[in-house]
Amino acid sequence: MNAARFIVSGKVQGVWFRASARDEAQALGLRGYAKNLPDGRVEVLVVGDPAAIDRLAAWLRQGPPMAHVDDLERLDAHEDEAGEGFVTA
C-alpha cells in the first residue's frame, strides 16, 4: 500500500471535481477522500496500489470536463489518514 495527498488548483470547485475524483478513485480500487479547501482548491487523499495512485494523478491533472486544472501538487501522506472506502466532503 501507498498513500498520497494531492492539492489541485484552478477551476476545481463547483464543476463536479470531487464526485468525479471519487468515481475515478473507486474504479481504481483506491480509498480516501476529496474535499474542497477554503481557498478554492481541492484536496484529494488516496491510499492503495502505487500504480493506481499514479493513474489517478494523471486523471487529476485534467479533471472532469468542466474543470480547468492549473496546478497539481503531490505530497506524502499516511495510510491511516484515510478511512474505509472513498468519501467526499
N, C-alpha and C positions, 0 to 999 in steps of 0.2 A: 504494500500500500504506500501511497504517496499523498501529499497534500499541498495545495497551492491556493493563494489568495490573489485575486485579480481586481484591480481598480480600473474601471472603464470610464473614460471621459468622452464628452461630446454630447450629441443629442441622443441621450440614452434613457431619459425618463419620459413617461407618457407615450411611449412608442412600442409597448409590449415587450420590452427588452427582458425584464425579469422572468416573465412567463415563458418566453421563447428560450431563454437560457436554461430554465428548469426542464423544459421538454428535451432540449439537446443533451443536457447532463443525464437525465433519466435514460435516454436512448443509449447513452454510452456506459451506463451502469455506474454512474458516479453518485455520491451523496454529498450533501452540503446545503448551501443556501445562496440566494441572491437577494440583496436589499438595496433600496435607494439610500443614498447618503444626503445629508442636508445641503451639501454644496452642489448638487445636481449630478454627481457621479453615481455609478452603481458599483457595489462591492459583490464579488462572487467568490465564495469559498467552496472548494471541491476536494473530495478525498476519493481515491481509487487508483486504478491502474495508471502508471505514468504515461503510457501511450494514449490512453483515453483522455487524460488531462491535457496532453499536447493537442489532441484533436479538438477539444473544447476551446482551448486557447486560440486556435486558428479560427474557429467559428466566432469567438468573442471579438476578434479584430474586425469582423464585418457586421455582426449582429443581425437582427431581423430587418426586413425591407425598409421600414420607416425610420430606422435608426441611422445615425451618422457618427461613427467612432473616430475620434481624433487621436486618442492615445490609449494604450493598454499597458498597464504596469503589472508585473508578476512578482509576488512576494512569497517567501516561505510561510508555511502555516503548519499547524499541528493537527494530527488526525482527530484528537479529542475535541477540537473546536466545532466539529460537525456532528449533528445528531443522526438519527436514522432517516433514510430517505433524502429527499431534496425539498426544501421549502422556500417560499418567497415571503419577504417581509416588507 
